[in-house]
Amino acid sequence: MSEAHWQVFIHRKAEKILKRLDGETLERIRRAIRSLANEPRPAGVKKLTSHDNLYRLRVGDWRIIYAIEDDRLIVLVLEISTRGNAYRNL
């Protein structure tokens, strides 16, 4: 049986952050985002207790905040930020 692949969408705000990142950091974050299409809840991911369907994935000093829509097989990347700023505007 083949595994279902998830669609990953990146919010405009998160896309703007990606455009400002340098080479190595950008590549590590893009690789992490691409991997969410195969496994939206990888090892090390944390569910945010303050929200129903928000998750946090750590990539070094950076955080990727995203929502999962299980019924539609969608992952929506909402925020990409450094550790200190990641949770301020949720």
C-alpha distances in whole Angstrom, upper triangle without the diagonal:
4,7,9,13,16,19,22,25,29,32,35,37,34,34,38,37,35,38,40,38,39,37,36,35,34,31,30,30,28,26,25,24,22,20,20,17,15,16,19,20,20,23,26,26,28,28,32,33,36,33,30,27,29,27,29,28,31,31,35,37,35,33,30,30,27,26,23,22,19,19,19,17,20,22,26,28,31,33,34,37,39,39,42,41,38,38,41,40,37
4,6,9,13,16,18,22,25,28,31,33,31,30,34,34,31,34,37,35,36,34,33,32,30,28,27,27,24,22,22,21,18,17,17,14,11,14,16,18,18,21,25,24,26,27,30,32,34,31,29,25,26,25,27,25,28,28,32,35,32,30,27,28,25,24,20,20,17,18,17,14,17,19,23,25,28,30,31,34,36,36,39,38,35,36,39,38,35
4,6,10,13,16,19,22,25,28,30,27,27,31,31,29,31,34,32,33,31,30,29,28,25,24,23,22,19,19,18,16,14,13,11,8,10,13,14,15,18,21,20,23,23,26,28,30,27,25,22,23,21,23,22,25,25,29,31,29,27,24,24,21,20,17,17,14,15,15,12,14,16,19,21,25,27,27,30,32,32,36,35,31,32,35,34,31
4,7,10,13,16,19,22,26,27,25,25,29,29,27,29,32,31,32,31,30,28,27,25,24,23,20,19,18,17,14,13,12,9,8,10,11,14,15,18,21,20,22,22,25,27,28,25,23,19,21,20,22,21,24,25,28,30,28,25,22,22,19,18,14,14,11,12,11,8,11,13,16,19,22,25,25,29,31,31,34,33,29,30,33,32,29
4,7,9,13,16,19,22,24,22,21,25,25,23,26,28,27,29,27,26,25,23,21,21,19,17,16,15,13,11,10,9,6,6,8,10,13,14,17,20,18,21,21,23,26,27,24,22,19,19,18,20,19,22,22,26,28,25,23,19,20,16,16,13,13,11,13,11,7,9,10,14,16,19,22,22,26,28,29,32,30,27,28,31,29,27
4,6,10,13,16,19,21,19,19,22,23,21,23,26,25,27,26,25,24,21,20,20,18,16,15,14,11,10,10,7,5,6,8,8,11,13,17,19,16,19,18,20,23,24,21,19,15,16,15,17,16,20,20,24,26,23,20,17,16,13,12,10,10,9,11,8,5,6,7,10,12,16,18,19,23,25,26,29,27,24,25,27,26,23
4,7,10,13,16,18,16,16,20,20,18,21,24,23,25,24,24,23,20,19,19,17,14,15,14,11,10,11,9,6,9,11,10,14,15,19,21,18,20,19,21,24,24,21,20,16,16,16,18,17,20,20,24,25,22,20,16,16,12,12,10,10,11,12,9,6,5,6,8,11,14,17,18,22,25,26,28,26,23,24,26,24,22
4,7,10,13,15,12,12,16,16,15,17,20,20,22,21,21,19,17,16,16,13,11,12,11,8,8,9,7,6,10,11,9,13,14,18,19,16,18,18,19,22,22,19,19,15,14,14,15,14,17,17,21,22,19,16,13,13,10,10,9,10,12,14,11,9,6,5,6,7,11,13,14,18,21,22,25,23,19,21,23,21,19
4,7,9,12,10,10,13,14,13,15,18,18,21,21,22,19,17,17,17,14,12,14,13,9,10,13,10,10,14,14,12,16,17,21,21,18,19,19,19,22,22,19,19,15,14,15,15,15,18,18,22,22,18,16,13,12,10,10,11,11,14,15,12,11,8,6,5,6,9,12,13,17,20,22,24,21,18,19,21,19,17
4,6,8,6,6,10,11,10,12,15,15,18,19,19,17,14,15,16,12,11,13,13,9,11,13,12,12,16,16,14,17,18,21,21,18,19,19,19,22,21,19,19,16,14,14,14,14,16,16,20,20,16,14,11,11,9,10,12,14,17,18,16,14,11,8,6,5,7,9,10,13,17,19,21,18,15,17,19,16,15
4,5,5,6,9,10,11,13,15,16,19,21,21,19,16,18,18,15,14,17,16,12,14,17,15,15,19,19,16,19,20,23,22,19,20,19,18,21,20,18,18,16,14,15,15,16,18,18,21,20,17,15,12,11,9,11,13,15,18,19,17,16,13,10,7,6,5,8,10,13,17,19,20,17,14,16,17,14,13
4,5,5,6,9,10,11,13,15,18,20,21,19,16,18,19,16,15,18,18,15,17,20,18,18,22,22,20,22,24,26,25,22,23,22,21,24,23,21,22,19,17,18,18,19,20,20,22,21,18,16,14,13,13,14,17,18,22,23,20,20,16,14,11,9,8,9,11,14,17,20,21,17,16,17,17,15,15
4,5,5,7,9,10,12,13,17,19,20,17,15,18,19,15,15,19,18,15,18,20,18,20,23,23,20,22,23,26,24,21,21,21,20,23,21,19,21,19,16,17,16,17,18,18,20,19,15,14,12,12,12,14,17,19,23,24,22,22,18,15,12,9,7,7,8,10,14,17,17,14,12,14,14,11,12
4,5,5,6,9,10,11,15,16,17,14,12,15,15,11,11,15,14,11,14,17,15,17,20,20,17,19,20,22,21,18,19,19,18,21,20,19,20,18,15,15,14,14,15,15,17,16,12,11,9,9,10,13,16,18,21,23,21,20,16,13,10,7,6,5,5,8,12,15,16,13,11,13,14,12,13
4,5,5,6,9,10,14,15,16,14,11,14,15,11,11,14,14,12,14,17,16,17,20,21,19,21,22,24,23,21,22,22,21,25,24,22,23,21,18,18,17,16,17,16,19,18,14,14,12,13,13,15,18,20,23,25,22,21,17,14,12,9,9,9,8,11,15,18,19,16,15,17,18,16,16
4,5,5,7,9,13,15,17,14,12,15,16,13,13,17,17,15,17,20,19,21,24,24,22,24,25,27,25,23,24,24,23,26,25,24,25,23,20,20,19,18,19,18,19,18,15,15,13,15,15,18,21,23,26,28,25,24,21,18,15,12,11,10,9,11,14,17,18,15,15,17,17,15,17
4,5,5,7,10,13,14,11,10,13,14,11,12,15,15,13,16,19,18,20,23,23,21,22,23,24,23,21,21,22,21,25,24,23,24,22,19,18,16,16,16,14,16,14,11,12,11,13,14,18,20,23,26,28,26,24,21,18,15,12,11,8,7,8,10,14,15,12,12,15,15,14,16
4,5,5,9,10,12,9,7,10,11,8,8,12,13,11,13,16,16,18,21,21,19,21,21,23,22,20,22,23,22,26,25,24,26,23,20,19,17,15,15,13,15,14,11,12,11,13,15,18,20,23,25,28,25,23,20,17,15,11,12,10,8,10,12,15,17,15,14,17,18,17,18
4,6,8,10,13,11,8,11,14,12,11,15,16,14,16,19,20,21,24,24,23,25,25,27,25,24,25,26,26,29,29,27,29,26,23,22,20,19,19,17,18,17,15,16,15,17,18,21,23,26,28,30,28,26,23,20,18,15,15,13,11,13,15,18,20,18,17,20,21,20,21
4,7,10,12,10,9,12,14,12,13,16,17,16,18,21,22,23,26,26,25,26,26,27,26,24,25,27,26,29,28,28,30,27,24,23,21,19,18,16,17,16,13,15,15,17,19,23,25,28,30,33,30,29,25,22,20,16,16,14,11,11,13,17,18,16,16,19,20,19,21
4,7,9,7,5,9,11,9,11,14,14,14,17,19,20,22,24,24,23,24,23,25,23,22,24,25,25,28,28,27,29,27,23,22,19,17,16,13,14,13,11,13,14,17,19,22,25,27,30,32,30,28,25,22,20,16,16,14,10,11,11,15,17,15,15,19,20,20,21
4,6,6,6,8,10,11,12,14,15,16,18,20,21,23,25,26,25,26,25,26,24,24,26,28,27,31,31,30,32,30,26,24,21,19,17,14,14,14,13,16,16,19,21,25,27,30,32,35,33,30,27,24,23,19,20,17,14,14,14,17,19,18,18,22,23,23,25
4,6,5,6,9,10,10,12,14,15,16,18,20,22,24,24,24,25,24,25,24,24,26,28,29,32,33,32,33,30,27,25,22,19,18,14,14,15,14,17,17,21,22,26,27,30,32,35,32,30,27,24,23,20,21,19,15,16,16,19,22,21,21,24,26,26,27
4,5,5,6,9,10,11,12,14,15,17,19,21,22,22,23,23,21,22,21,21,24,26,27,31,31,31,32,29,26,23,20,17,15,11,11,13,12,15,16,20,21,25,26,30,31,34,32,29,27,23,23,20,21,19,15,15,15,18,20,20,20,23,25,26,27
4,5,5,6,9,10,11,12,14,16,17,20,21,21,20,21,19,20,18,19,21,23,23,27,28,27,29,26,23,20,17,14,12,9,9,10,9,12,12,16,18,22,24,27,29,32,30,27,24,21,20,17,18,15,12,12,11,14,17,17,16,20,22,22,23
4,6,5,6,9,10,11,12,14,16,18,20,20,19,21,19,21,20,19,21,23,24,27,28,27,28,25,22,20,17,15,14,10,11,12,10,12,12,16,17,20,22,25,27,30,28,25,22,19,18,15,16,14,11,12,13,16,18,18,16,20,22,22,22
4,5,5,6,9,10,10,12,14,16,18,18,18,20,18,19,19,19,22,24,25,29,29,28,29,26,23,21,18,15,14,11,12,14,12,14,13,17,18,21,22,25,27,29,27,24,22,19,19,16,18,16,13,15,16,18,21,21,19,22,25,25,25
4,6,5,6,9,10,11,13,15,16,16,16,17,15,16,15,16,18,21,22,26,27,26,27,24,21,18,15,12,11,7,9,11,10,12,11,15,16,20,21,24,25,28,26,23,21,18,18,15,17,15,12,13,14,16,19,19,17,20,23,23,23
4,5,5,6,9,10,11,14,15,15,14,16,14,16,15,14,16,19,19,23,24,23,24,21,18,15,13,10,9,6,9,11,8,9,8,12,13,16,18,21,22,26,24,21,18,15,14,11,13,12,9,11,12,14,17,16,14,17,20,20,20
4,5,5,6,9,10,12,14,14,14,16,15,17,17,16,19,20,21,25,26,24,25,21,19,17,15,12,12,10,13,15,12,12,10,13,14,17,18,20,22,24,22,19,17,14,14,11,14,13,11,13,15,17,20,19,17,20,22,22,21
4,5,5,6,9,11,12,12,13,15,13,15,15,15,18,20,22,26,27,25,25,22,20,17,15,12,12,10,13,15,13,13,12,15,15,18,18,21,21,24,22,19,17,15,15,13,16,16,13,16,17,19,22,21,19,22,25,24,24
4,6,5,7,10,11,10,10,11,10,12,12,11,14,16,18,22,23,22,22,19,16,13,12,8,9,8,11,13,11,11,9,12,12,15,15,18,19,22,21,17,16,12,13,11,14,13,11,14,15,16,20,19,16,19,22,22,21
4,5,5,8,10,10,9,11,11,14,14,12,15,16,18,21,22,20,20,17,15,12,11,9,11,10,14,15,12,11,8,10,10,12,13,16,17,20,18,15,12,9,10,8,11,11,10,13,16,17,20,19,16,18,21,20,19
4,5,6,8,9,10,13,12,15,16,15,18,19,21,24,25,23,23,19,17,15,15,12,14,13,16,18,16,15,12,14,13,15,14,16,17,20,18,14,13,10,12,11,14,15,14,17,19,21,24,23,20,22,25,24,22
4,5,6,6,8,10,8,11,13,12,16,17,20,23,25,23,22,18,17,14,14,11,13,12,16,18,16,15,12,14,13,15,14,16,16,19,18,14,13,11,13,12,16,16,15,18,20,21,24,23,20,22,25,25,23
4,5,5,4,7,8,11,12,11,14,14,17,20,21,19,18,15,14,11,12,10,13,13,17,19,16,14,11,12,10,11,10,12,13,16,14,11,10,7,10,10,13,14,14,17,19,20,23,22,19,20,23,22,20
4,6,6,10,10,14,16,14,17,17,20,23,24,21,20,16,16,14,15,14,16,16,20,22,19,17,14,15,12,13,11,12,12,14,13,9,8,8,10,11,15,17,17,20,23,23,26,25,22,23,26,25,23
4,7,9,9,12,15,14,17,18,21,24,25,23,21,18,18,16,16,14,17,17,21,23,21,19,16,17,15,15,13,14,13,15,14,10,11,10,14,15,18,20,20,23,24,25,28,27,24,25,28,28,25
4,5,6,9,12,11,14,14,18,20,22,20,19,15,15,13,14,12,15,16,19,21,19,17,14,15,13,13,11,13,12,15,14,11,11,10,13,14,17,18,18,21,23,23,26,25,22,23,26,26,23
4,6,10,11,9,11,11,14,17,19,17,15,12,11,9,11,10,13,15,18,20,18,15,12,12,9,9,7,10,9,13,13,9,9,7,10,11,14,15,16,19,21,20,23,23,19,20,23,22,19
4,7,8,6,8,9,12,15,17,16,14,11,11,8,10,9,12,14,17,19,17,14,12,12,10,11,9,12,11,15,15,12,12,10,13,13,16,16,17,19,20,19,23,22,19,19,22,22,20
4,6,6,9,11,15,17,20,19,18,15,14,11,10,8,11,12,15,18,16,14,13,13,13,14,12,15,15,18,18,15,15,13,15,15,17,18,17,19,20,19,22,23,19,20,24,24,22
4,6,9,12,15,17,20,20,19,17,15,12,11,9,10,12,15,17,16,15,14,15,15,16,15,19,18,21,22,19,19,16,18,17,20,19,19,20,20,19,22,23,20,21,24,25,23
4,6,10,13,15,18,18,18,16,14,10,9,7,8,10,12,14,14,12,12,13,14,16,16,19,19,23,23,20,20,17,18,17,18,18,17,17,17,15,19,20,17,18,21,23,21
4,7,10,13,15,15,15,12,10,7,6,5,7,10,13,14,13,10,10,10,10,12,12,16,16,20,20,17,16,13,15,14,15,15,14,15,16,14,17,18,14,15,19,20,17
4,6,9,12,12,12,11,9,6,5,7,9,12,15,15,14,11,11,10,11,12,12,16,16,20,21,19,18,15,15,14,15,15,15,16,16,14,16,17,13,13,17,18,15
4,6,9,8,8,7,6,4,6,9,12,15,18,18,16,13,12,10,10,10,10,14,14,18,19,17,16,14,14,14,14,14,16,17,18,15,17,17,14,13,16,17,14
4,6,6,8,8,6,5,7,10,13,16,18,17,16,12,12,9,10,10,12,15,16,19,20,19,18,15,15,14,13,13,15,15,16,14,15,15,12,10,13,13,10
4,6,7,9,8,9,10,14,16,20,21,21,19,16,15,13,13,13,14,17,18,21,22,21,20,18,18,17,16,16,18,18,19,17,17,17,14,12,14,15,12
4,7,9,8,10,12,16,18,21,23,21,20,16,16,13,13,13,15,17,19,21,22,22,20,18,17,17,15,15,18,18,19,17,17,16,14,10,12,12,9
4,6,6,9,11,15,18,21,23,22,20,16,15,11,11,10,12,13,15,18,19,19,17,15,14,15,13,14,17,18,20,18,18,17,14,11,13,13,9
4,6,9,12,16,19,22,25,24,22,18,16,13,11,9,10,11,12,14,16,16,15,14,14,15,14,16,19,20,22,21,22,20,17,15,17,16,12
4,7,10,13,17,20,23,23,20,16,14,10,8,5,6,8,9,12,13,13,12,10,11,12,12,14,17,19,21,20,21,20,16,14,17,16,12
4,7,10,13,16,19,19,16,12,10,7,6,5,7,10,12,15,15,14,12,10,9,10,9,11,13,15,17,16,17,16,12,11,14,13,10
4,7,10,13,16,16,14,10,8,6,5,6,8,11,13,16,17,15,13,10,10,10,10,11,12,14,15,14,16,15,12,11,15,14,11
4,7,10,12,12,10,6,6,5,7,9,11,15,16,20,20,18,16,12,12,10,10,9,10,11,12,11,13,13,9,10,13,14,12
4,7,10,11,9,6,5,7,8,11,12,16,17,21,21,18,16,12,13,10,12,11,10,11,12,11,14,14,11,12,16,17,15
4,6,7,6,5,6,9,11,15,16,20,21,25,24,22,20,16,16,13,14,12,10,10,10,9,12,13,11,13,16,17,17
4,6,5,6,8,11,13,17,18,22,23,27,26,23,21,17,17,14,15,13,10,10,9,10,14,14,12,15,18,19,19
4,5,8,11,14,17,20,22,26,27,30,30,27,24,21,20,17,18,15,12,11,9,9,13,14,13,16,19,21,21
4,7,10,13,16,20,22,26,28,31,30,28,25,22,21,17,17,14,11,9,6,6,9,11,10,14,16,18,18
4,7,10,13,17,19,23,25,28,27,25,22,18,17,13,13,10,7,6,4,6,9,9,8,12,14,15,16
4,6,10,13,16,20,21,25,24,22,19,15,14,11,11,8,6,5,6,6,9,9,6,9,12,13,13
4,6,10,13,16,18,21,20,18,15,12,10,7,8,6,5,7,9,10,12,11,8,10,13,13,12
4,7,10,14,16,19,19,17,14,10,9,6,6,5,6,8,11,11,13,11,8,8,11,11,9
4,7,10,13,16,15,13,10,7,5,4,5,7,9,12,14,15,17,15,11,11,14,13,11
4,7,10,12,12,11,8,6,5,7,7,10,13,15,18,18,20,18,14,14,16,14,11
4,6,9,9,8,6,5,7,9,11,13,16,18,21,21,23,21,18,17,20,18,15
4,6,6,6,5,6,8,11,13,16,19,22,25,24,26,24,21,20,22,20,17
4,6,5,7,8,11,14,16,19,21,24,27,26,29,27,23,23,25,24,20
4,6,8,11,13,17,18,22,24,27,30,30,32,30,26,26,28,26,23
4,5,9,11,15,17,20,23,26,29,29,31,29,26,25,28,25,22
4,7,10,13,16,19,21,24,27,27,30,28,24,24,27,25,22
4,6,10,12,16,18,21,24,25,27,25,21,21,24,22,19
4,6,9,12,14,17,20,21,23,21,18,18,21,19,16
4,6,9,12,15,18,19,21,19,15,16,18,16,14
4,6,8,11,15,16,18,16,12,14,16,14,12
4,7,10,14,15,16,13,10,11,12,10,9
4,6,10,11,13,10,7,9,10,9,9
4,7,9,11,9,7,10,12,11,12
4,6,8,6,5,9,10,11,12
4,6,6,6,9,11,13,14
4,6,6,8,10,13,14
4,6,8,8,12,13
4,6,6,8,10
4,6,8,8
4,6,6
4,6
4
